[in-house]
Amino acid sequence: MSVLLPQELLEAIFDRVDNISTLKAGALAGPRLAEPCQRNIFRKLRVFAESEAWRPSLQAAAAFFSTHQHLCAHVRDLTIHLSTTHSDSAALRYLLGAFRPDRLVISGRSVLWSSLASDVSQGLITCFESPALRRLHLRHLASIPRDVLAVALSVPVVALTYASGVPHEPSPLTTIGAVPQRPRRLILTESDLKEYRFLLEGGLLSGVDQLELELGTQYPETCSSPDKLLLSACAESLTQVVLGLGYLSHPISIPTLPHVRSAVIHVGLDALWIPDPPPFPMTLTNIVRALPALKNLGLHFTISWAKPEDLPWDELCGFPSDVWKGLESVHCRLVHHGRAELQPSLIVQFKREMHKRMPDMQGLIVCDIVKQPANASRI
């Protein structure tokens, strides 16, 4: 006697399948499998300008989905590489109106906002305003009007990669007052922070409670560096920060952030140059002391090789004992970006080194090791 699996179980199974050939076969196998397989096949869509003929094009995608409109609802993760050519405008307009993704990546390849057709730019604004949109990444898109940025920055999670505003654009804004203020996370980790001085104007950072950025290690401590200006601008609203450290030549500090309760610090260990005295312990001390409300601290060390004997723990982790005072948890993570398999000895050594350097935090330390691509997306 044949047994039919519940539909909910079938859908849960195929939601975890990432092999496209298996999903295509399932979609053709019968009506009970078609919907969950199609949902997974079309969940993530990436389209390009017509000039890149070897890739899925804007025009081909528009033609396909216009005749298979029932599949539009499955697209939850959408990446569009913008085109300013007239032949792609109609396809862009259709695609921007056809989907309601929860993650949207707009890549301009240094396209100027003003070079977009008016109905394309309006279509983008409508996408930014969609309540369904939870994550937005703007890449290489130049001279975005501040009114548009105000709408974009109201999305709960926003990442900017070389996306710039209009230089010297006058205030006041015409739309910012109508933009709903939601708890927001802003990610500025993939480009020079000098690009983002425009964020300091016009209240664009109001309401940002989570901020991720790379600290400017090349600036002297007496300098009002872009990272410090950005942190100061949203100091009263921040409750969580993720801070990346480059190659440190000297200890650095951050402004006081009175309400931050959770902080993650990313430290790269590859090709590490360690001055004397090593700057990381004092940098960590400075950061923790600038966060008087801090309860949960993450230390994420990244490597792309897997030789435990090469890890400079003595130089890196000579922390003063008072660094941990008042903390409720410390999460120590080793993030491995290399191709080699992680050695068991590395895992054992990492846990031993972390516990040895935090004797007052026994029972409050969590140590783990993860393997992930070096270019893994933050959103």
MOURMO-V483087 format. One record per residue. N is the residue number from 1. PHI is phi in whole degrees, -180 to 180 (* if undefined). NEAR is the number of other ideal C-beta (glycine too) atoms within 8 Angstrom. D_FIRST is the distance of its C-alpha to the first C-alpha in Angstrom with 2 decimals. Layout:
((N & PHI & NEAR & D_FIRST) (N & PHI & NEAR & D_FIRST))
This chain:
((1 & * & 2 & 0.00) (2 & -75 & 3 & 3.78) (3 & -118 & 4 & 6.52) (4 & -94 & 4 & 9.86) (5 & -74 & 6 & 12.96) (6 & -58 & 6 & 15.87) (7 & -59 & 7 & 18.42) (8 & -62 & 6 & 21.10) (9 & -69 & 8 & 19.44) (10 & -59 & 12 & 18.96) (11 & -65 & 10 & 22.61) (12 & -64 & 8 & 23.81) (13 & -64 & 9 & 22.33) (14 & -75 & 14 & 23.95) (15 & -66 & 9 & 27.12) (16 & -98 & 6 & 27.69) (17 & -85 & 11 & 27.28) (18 & -116 & 5 & 30.76) (19 & -89 & 6 & 30.18) (20 & -65 & 7 & 31.05) (21 & -65 & 6 & 29.37) (22 & -64 & 8 & 25.99) (23 & -67 & 13 & 26.54) (24 & -64 & 10 & 27.62) (25 & -64 & 8 & 24.56) (26 & -65 & 13 & 22.34) (27 & -64 & 11 & 24.50) (28 & -95 & 6 & 23.86) (29 & -77 & 7 & 20.10) (30 & 168 & 5 & 19.32) (31 & -64 & 5 & 20.74) (32 & -71 & 7 & 18.87) (33 & -96 & 12 & 20.43) (34 & -60 & 12 & 23.71) (35 & -65 & 9 & 25.51) (36 & -64 & 13 & 25.06) (37 & -71 & 14 & 25.85) (38 & -63 & 11 & 28.83) (39 & -60 & 11 & 30.08) (40 & -77 & 12 & 30.28) (41 & -62 & 11 & 31.78) (42 & -101 & 10 & 34.54) (43 & -61 & 9 & 35.17) (44 & -119 & 8 & 38.19) (45 & -132 & 11 & 40.65) (46 & -133 & 8 & 43.98) (47 & -130 & 13 & 46.34) (48 & -128 & 9 & 49.79) (49 & -65 & 11 & 52.90) (50 & -62 & 12 & 53.01) (51 & -66 & 6 & 55.60) (52 & -95 & 9 & 52.98) (53 & -67 & 6 & 51.27) (54 & -83 & 3 & 49.11) (55 & -119 & 7 & 47.25) (56 & -58 & 8 & 45.13) (57 & -97 & 13 & 47.91) (58 & -58 & 15 & 48.65) (59 & -68 & 10 & 48.95) (60 & -65 & 9 & 45.70) (61 & -65 & 13 & 43.82) (62 & -63 & 13 & 45.53) (63 & -64 & 9 & 44.74) (64 & -68 & 8 & 41.04) (65 & -73 & 13 & 40.51) (66 & -69 & 9 & 42.68) (67 & -103 & 6 & 40.20) (68 & -135 & 8 & 37.06) (69 & -65 & 8 & 38.29) (70 & -67 & 5 & 34.86) (71 & -86 & 10 & 34.67) (72 & -61 & 10 & 37.97) (73 & -67 & 6 & 36.48) (74 & -79 & 10 & 34.51) (75 & -77 & 13 & 37.78) (76 & -110 & 9 & 38.74) (77 & -127 & 10 & 40.86) (78 & -121 & 14 & 43.50) (79 & -118 & 10 & 46.32) (80 & -121 & 13 & 48.96) (81 & -92 & 11 & 51.84) (82 & -64 & 14 & 54.55) (83 & -132 & 11 & 56.56) (84 & -105 & 8 & 59.95) (85 & -78 & 9 & 59.99) (86 & -60 & 5 & 60.16) (87 & -67 & 6 & 57.35) (88 & -95 & 13 & 54.82) (89 & -62 & 12 & 55.97) (90 & -63 & 7 & 53.88) (91 & -64 & 14 & 50.70) (92 & -61 & 15 & 51.60) (93 & -59 & 12 & 52.20) (94 & -65 & 11 & 48.84) (95 & -65 & 15 & 46.84) (96 & -65 & 13 & 48.73) (97 & -93 & 8 & 47.85) (98 & -85 & 10 & 44.24) (99 & -113 & 10 & 42.75) (100 & -129 & 7 & 42.82) (101 & -73 & 12 & 42.23) (102 & -96 & 9 & 42.54) (103 & -131 & 13 & 44.13) (104 & -133 & 12 & 46.77) (105 & -116 & 10 & 48.90) (106 & -113 & 12 & 51.91) (107 & -111 & 11 & 53.70) (108 & -102 & 12 & 57.07) (109 & 51 & 7 & 58.56) (110 & 67 & 8 & 61.87) (111 & -69 & 12 & 61.57) (112 & -81 & 8 & 64.07) (113 & -57 & 12 & 62.69) (114 & -67 & 5 & 65.57) (115 & -84 & 6 & 64.51) (116 & -78 & 12 & 61.23) (117 & -60 & 10 & 61.21) (118 & -59 & 6 & 61.73) (119 & -73 & 8 & 58.43) (120 & -71 & 13 & 56.61) (121 & -64 & 11 & 58.38) (122 & -67 & 8 & 57.65) (123 & -63 & 12 & 53.98) (124 & -65 & 12 & 53.97) (125 & -60 & 10 & 55.67) (126 & -61 & 10 & 53.10) (127 & -63 & 11 & 50.33) (128 & -62 & 13 & 52.24) (129 & -81 & 6 & 52.54) (130 & -63 & 8 & 48.83) (131 & -61 & 3 & 47.48) (132 & -73 & 7 & 44.20) (133 & -76 & 14 & 46.11) (134 & -111 & 8 & 46.07) (135 & -139 & 13 & 47.26) (136 & -134 & 15 & 49.93) (137 & -127 & 14 & 51.51) (138 & -104 & 13 & 54.65) (139 & -123 & 11 & 55.71) (140 & 52 & 11 & 59.01) (141 & -123 & 14 & 59.92) (142 & -105 & 11 & 63.65) (143 & 56 & 10 & 65.94) (144 & -78 & 14 & 63.37) (145 & -58 & 10 & 65.34) (146 & -64 & 16 & 65.46) (147 & -60 & 10 & 64.09) (148 & -69 & 13 & 60.97) (149 & -61 & 12 & 60.77) (150 & -61 & 14 & 60.99) (151 & -69 & 12 & 57.89) (152 & -61 & 12 & 56.05) (153 & -77 & 12 & 57.01) (154 & -88 & 11 & 55.50) (155 & -67 & 12 & 51.97) (156 & -55 & 9 & 50.62) (157 & -127 & 11 & 50.42) (158 & -129 & 15 & 52.87) (159 & -119 & 15 & 53.75) (160 & -119 & 13 & 56.83) (161 & -128 & 10 & 57.53) (162 & 50 & 10 & 60.93) (163 & -110 & 12 & 60.64) (164 & -121 & 9 & 64.11) (165 & -89 & 11 & 65.83) (166 & -82 & 9 & 68.88) (167 & -60 & 6 & 72.00) (168 & 58 & 4 & 74.51) (169 & -72 & 9 & 72.60) (170 & -71 & 3 & 74.48) (171 & -93 & 7 & 73.08) (172 & -85 & 4 & 72.20) (173 & -79 & 11 & 68.60) (174 & -101 & 5 & 67.67) (175 & -115 & 9 & 63.97) (176 & -63 & 12 & 63.60) (177 & -66 & 5 & 64.45) (178 & -91 & 4 & 61.53) (179 & -80 & 9 & 58.98) (180 & -66 & 4 & 56.78) (181 & -88 & 6 & 57.36) (182 & -121 & 7 & 54.16) (183 & -55 & 7 & 53.78) (184 & -133 & 14 & 53.91) (185 & -121 & 13 & 53.44) (186 & -118 & 13 & 55.68) (187 & -117 & 12 & 55.18) (188 & -130 & 14 & 58.23) (189 & -107 & 10 & 57.44) (190 & -116 & 6 & 57.59) (191 & -159 & 8 & 61.11) (192 & -65 & 5 & 64.74) (193 & -66 & 13 & 65.29) (194 & -60 & 6 & 68.57) (195 & -65 & 10 & 66.45) (196 & -112 & 10 & 65.48) (197 & -62 & 8 & 68.86) (198 & -63 & 13 & 68.25) (199 & -69 & 10 & 65.68) (200 & -77 & 9 & 68.59) (201 & -105 & 7 & 69.95) (202 & 70 & 9 & 69.15) (203 & 73 & 6 & 66.82) (204 & -66 & 13 & 63.89) (205 & -95 & 13 & 62.91) (206 & -65 & 8 & 63.06) (207 & 88 & 9 & 59.93) (208 & -72 & 13 & 58.56) (209 & -109 & 10 & 57.22) (210 & -132 & 13 & 55.55) (211 & -132 & 14 & 57.46) (212 & -121 & 13 & 56.63) (213 & -156 & 14 & 59.45) (214 & -93 & 11 & 61.21) (215 & -72 & 11 & 64.46) (216 & -80 & 11 & 67.53) (217 & -78 & 10 & 68.71) (218 & -88 & 4 & 71.41) (219 & -97 & 7 & 73.50) (220 & -67 & 4 & 76.24) (221 & -63 & 8 & 75.70) (222 & -80 & 3 & 78.58) (223 & -89 & 6 & 76.91) (224 & -82 & 4 & 74.99) (225 & -72 & 9 & 72.06) (226 & -56 & 11 & 69.33) (227 & -65 & 12 & 66.74) (228 & -68 & 11 & 69.10) (229 & -64 & 11 & 69.94) (230 & -66 & 16 & 66.27) (231 & -64 & 15 & 65.53) (232 & -65 & 8 & 68.64) (233 & -65 & 9 & 67.77) (234 & -121 & 12 & 64.59) (235 & -61 & 11 & 65.65) (236 & -77 & 6 & 65.52) (237 & -103 & 11 & 61.95) (238 & -69 & 15 & 60.27) (239 & -120 & 9 & 57.95) (240 & -140 & 12 & 56.13) (241 & -135 & 14 & 57.44) (242 & -125 & 13 & 56.13) (243 & -119 & 14 & 59.11) (244 & -99 & 11 & 59.19) (245 & -112 & 14 & 62.04) (246 & -85 & 9 & 63.32) (247 & -81 & 8 & 65.79) (248 & -86 & 12 & 68.15) (249 & -103 & 7 & 71.83) (250 & -157 & 7 & 72.92) (251 & -63 & 9 & 71.45) (252 & -125 & 13 & 70.45) (253 & -137 & 8 & 69.94) (254 & -132 & 12 & 68.43) (255 & -66 & 8 & 69.76) (256 & -67 & 7 & 69.02) (257 & -120 & 12 & 65.71) (258 & -69 & 8 & 66.04) (259 & -112 & 9 & 62.55) (260 & -73 & 13 & 60.28) (261 & -108 & 9 & 57.97) (262 & -135 & 12 & 55.63) (263 & -139 & 15 & 56.79) (264 & -122 & 12 & 55.22) (265 & -118 & 14 & 57.59) (266 & -97 & 10 & 56.52) (267 & -124 & 11 & 58.66) (268 & -85 & 10 & 58.52) (269 & -105 & 10 & 59.35) (270 & -75 & 8 & 59.59) (271 & 49 & 4 & 63.08) (272 & -74 & 9 & 64.40) (273 & -101 & 6 & 68.16) (274 & -113 & 8 & 69.32) (275 & -68 & 9 & 72.90) (276 & -121 & 4 & 74.97) (277 & -78 & 5 & 74.36) (278 & -64 & 10 & 70.64) (279 & -82 & 12 & 70.03) (280 & -66 & 12 & 66.42) (281 & -57 & 12 & 67.12) (282 & -71 & 9 & 69.86) (283 & -61 & 13 & 67.79) (284 & -61 & 12 & 64.96) (285 & -61 & 11 & 67.57) (286 & -61 & 12 & 69.08) (287 & -65 & 13 & 65.74) (288 & -62 & 11 & 64.70) (289 & -69 & 7 & 68.15) (290 & -84 & 11 & 67.86) (291 & -121 & 12 & 64.72) (292 & -64 & 7 & 66.07) (293 & -96 & 8 & 62.89) (294 & -63 & 13 & 60.56) (295 & -121 & 9 & 57.89) (296 & -126 & 12 & 55.16) (297 & -119 & 13 & 56.14) (298 & -114 & 12 & 54.05) (299 & -115 & 12 & 55.55) (300 & -112 & 11 & 53.55) (301 & -97 & 12 & 54.99) (302 & -110 & 13 & 53.89) (303 & -139 & 13 & 54.26) (304 & -127 & 8 & 53.17) (305 & -131 & 8 & 53.91) (306 & -135 & 11 & 52.60) (307 & -108 & 8 & 55.60) (308 & -60 & 10 & 56.14) (309 & -70 & 4 & 59.70) (310 & -90 & 6 & 60.65) (311 & -78 & 13 & 59.81) (312 & -86 & 9 & 63.14) (313 & -64 & 8 & 62.16) (314 & -62 & 6 & 65.70) (315 & -75 & 9 & 67.15) (316 & -79 & 15 & 64.35) (317 & -120 & 11 & 63.72) (318 & -87 & 8 & 67.06) (319 & -82 & 11 & 66.39) (320 & -62 & 6 & 68.87) (321 & -65 & 7 & 67.43) (322 & -77 & 5 & 68.09) (323 & -59 & 9 & 65.59) (324 & -89 & 11 & 62.76) (325 & -63 & 5 & 64.69) (326 & 88 & 5 & 62.84) (327 & -77 & 12 & 59.53) (328 & -99 & 5 & 56.31) (329 & -161 & 10 & 54.15) (330 & -131 & 14 & 54.56) (331 & -107 & 12 & 51.66) (332 & -101 & 13 & 52.60) (333 & -131 & 12 & 50.44) (334 & -105 & 14 & 50.92) (335 & -103 & 12 & 49.53) (336 & -103 & 13 & 49.18) (337 & -102 & 10 & 49.45) (338 & -80 & 8 & 49.84) (339 & -84 & 2 & 47.62) (340 & -67 & 6 & 48.02) (341 & -70 & 4 & 45.57) (342 & -69 & 10 & 46.81) (343 & -82 & 9 & 48.33) (344 & -56 & 6 & 47.47) (345 & -65 & 7 & 51.24) (346 & -67 & 14 & 51.68) (347 & -62 & 11 & 49.26) (348 & -63 & 8 & 51.00) (349 & -65 & 10 & 54.43) (350 & -59 & 14 & 53.70) (351 & -63 & 9 & 52.59) (352 & -65 & 8 & 55.58) (353 & -64 & 11 & 58.06) (354 & -66 & 12 & 56.90) (355 & -67 & 11 & 57.01) (356 & -65 & 7 & 60.38) (357 & -92 & 10 & 61.93) (358 & -132 & 12 & 60.73) (359 & -63 & 8 & 61.65) (360 & -82 & 6 & 62.04) (361 & -111 & 10 & 58.52) (362 & -58 & 8 & 56.54) (363 & 90 & 4 & 53.38) (364 & -112 & 8 & 53.69) (365 & -99 & 13 & 52.93) (366 & -117 & 7 & 49.55) (367 & -118 & 10 & 49.48) (368 & -150 & 8 & 46.84) (369 & -130 & 12 & 46.69) (370 & -127 & 8 & 44.73) (371 & -116 & 7 & 44.54) (372 & -151 & 8 & 44.73) (373 & -63 & 5 & 46.22) (374 & -64 & 6 & 49.95) (375 & -102 & 4 & 49.55) (376 & -60 & 6 & 46.78) (377 & -72 & 5 & 47.27) (378 & -83 & 7 & 48.66) (379 & -123 & 9 & 47.00))
